[in-house]
Structures are given as C-alpha cells and as structure tokens.
C-alpha cells in the first residue's frame, strides 16, 4: 500500500511505503521508504495521507530489483584463439 507522507527533510509531500510503525509517548512514528527518492525516513502519524487519484498512477522512480540465483560473470576473450568464455 502506497501512502503520501510529509518529509521534514525534503520539505514536501512524497509517495511512500510504510515499513514499520512504532508507538511513542506523543503518538505513532512510521518508518517509510520514499518511492520517488529511494531513501528511508521517519514521519509522525499526523503527516500521512491516503494516496488517491492520478497521483497513484504515476510510476515509481525507485524500483525493487531481485537478482535471484544469479552469480557475477566474467567474459574472457582470447584474441589469439578468437574465442570467448564466460566464467
């Protein structure tokens, strides 16, 4: 679920995914991932809103990528033999 939160650091409203919620004496504190800035921030519960309208349809700038079962590869080129090996 994507929400809109006010980032004190950026001084603007940003789209965010809520990662965790902490109860404090003065209210709730939310740890959020800002999907358009690819950074984490903490915001007070009073600074969170439901995402609605066309704002929700804009693609996120930050994308989650998973490299499942991949290994780094090196390309070895032998110019004398005119061959290439991946290893």
Secondary structure, DSSP 8 states (H G I E B T S, - for coil): -EEEEEETTTTEEEEEEEEEEEEETTEEEEEEEETTTTEEEEEEGGGEEE--GGGGGS--SS-----TT-----EEEETTTTEEEE-
